């Protein structure tokens, strides 16, 4: 009998590719939003504390989006590998 956490982990990774791709798109959207904010802070704000705060927020949003997208990508990749090796 498999441990419950292993079954839950397998269920997570073998979920629908549509759900994984939706998470990937959300991560890319946040990354893009962060990069747009970074560009706007650099080009539209004068060097000041407000610009630094805007840059910090933009980098945090972009970084979180990047991590979110990469986690979704790894989820889809591992799910495909699990499906491939289960068919054998």
Secondary structure, 3 states (H helix, E strand, C coil): CCCHHHHHHHHHHCCCHHHHHHHHHHHHHHHHHHHHHHHHHHHHCCCCHHHHHHHHHHHHHHHHHHHHHHHHHHHHHHHHHHHHHHHC
